[in-house]
């Protein structure tokens, strides 16, 4: 039944019931109208309005649910659908909306995949240039300063040694940037070694205590899945350093049914409702890239827990 005929039928039921009452009830209307007759007429009108409102509320309830979903739907949380049973215009509208959501989610996943893959390619290119050009140039400068410091008088040697130390620190920073842009250890030694290196580097630069819990029987993962897990762990640790005011962080990677689960938990100030900033939404897009799901919840005692569940098989986009 179309929406027009649904509303028409509801109003017809109410008006038909009112007409039947007028025909069957021993009620007359005088001129002028008596007080008792006015009370009966006003009461009947009120009953008609209440009945009509209740029936319309029941008949249009699917549209209210559809409107609520349209206002709250998030393409980074796929699978939000409304049940559409039966026929008629309302059910067809819901099915059409569900089909539109399916297409939008697929297009969003495909476009996000292309953007993220292009981003990783650009990261790799920049990291390679930093390593091959800037890193080698700074290494040559460092060696030149060392040779010069051996040949100059003692009064100038201290100044050259200070320049050496500044250059060495800058070279270390360039190398750290290269590791953040494209972790070579991930390509060479795998995910566990990359997460170990990431957590050690994080502990060194922030002073926080990092605990690692990695299962020994982790299954082999696709390169895309390993990269997504690494990037989510990297972004989570960055958020802990910036916002959590924590003293301890736990990075865990365990095997699950049909996949792996990465968990980053801190003991910081905690959250009630995480704001969906660029970092969190970027993690959600990366999770969708491999068909995974990301959850950000308060930790059991305090702090925040970021959990990424990734399947073994890569989702086809």
Secondary structure by P-SEA (a helix, b strand, c coil): ccaaaaaaaaaaaaaaaaaaaaacccccccccccaaaaaaaaaaaaaaaaaaaaaaaaaaaaaaaaaaaaaccccccccbbbbbccccaaaaaaaaaaaaaaaaaaaaaaaaaaaaaaaaaaaaaaaaaaaacaaaaaaaaaaaaaaaaacccccaaaaaaaaaaaaaaaaaaaaaaaaaacccccccccaaaaaaaaaaaaaaaccbbbbbbbbcccccccaaaaaaaaaaaaaaaaaaaccccccbbbbbbbbcccbbbbbbbbcccccccccccaaaaaaaaaaaaabbbbbbbbcccbbbbbbbbbccccccc
